[in-house]
Amino acid sequence: MNETAAKTKTLIIGVGNPILSDDAAGIRVGQYLKQRFPDLEVIETSEYGIGMLDYVTGYDRLVIIDSIKTGGQVGEVYKLELADLNPASYYPTSHGVDIATAFKLGQKLGYKIPSQICIYAIEVADNTNFNESCTTAIEASIPSIAEQIIKEENLNGLTD
């Protein structure tokens, strides 16, 4: 295990709705990572925003995997940093708060938010129809997306 990886406490969160077809892409990639690399700390959740604060507290690095639908190529992965998401400048309610705003608020409330946060957004075809399976294109891309995340995040040292 490389020394930096050993000192960095990393959490991977697969996010989505498991009954809305491709909206579950983040969850499915998280499940694949957990099965293939059991030494990684991986959770799957439908929580987002404020609901994630309890999960992430105490970690140094956070990798979030979620779906996105922009009209791009299905299965394409966009790597974003938290700074790419423009947090709201006000906090009208805790319901429906975006992740950037939630983490900013969490810091103000004393939560120990990871210093390294990246988000992998998977372009999907169908995130509105009820189905417990992802579309064929997303299912087929899960292994390559997982391997891309392992490589880009240099998580190999955490999987030995």
C-alpha positions, 0 to 999 in steps of 0.5 A: 500500500502506498504511504499517502493512501495509507494515511488518507481515510477515503470514502466512496459514495454511490448515490442514486435512486435504486428504482429509477433505472439509470438514476441508480448508476452511482449505486451500481458502480459503488456496488461493483467497487465494493464487490471487486475491491472489498478493502475500499470503504464504499456506501450506497445511498439515496441521500444527497445534500444535508443527508450526506453530512453524517456519512462524510464526517471524519474522512479526508477524501470523498469520492461521490458517484452519481448520475447526470442527464445532459444529453451527452453520450450515455456512459460518459463520465464527467469528473467534477470538483466541489468548486465546480458546483456553485453553492447557493448563497443563502440557506432557505431550507434544509430540503433540496439543498445541493451538495456544495451548499450542504457541505458549506453549511456543514463546515459552518456547523462544525462538521469535519468535511473531507478536504478532498472531494471529487464527483464522478457524474455518469451520463445516463439515458433514463432517470425517470422510469421506474425500473430496478435495472439500469439500461443495457448501455449503463449496465455494460459500462459499470466495470469500465467506469469503476476501473476509471475511478480506481485509476484516476483516484489512485485507489490501487493502494487501498485495494491491496 
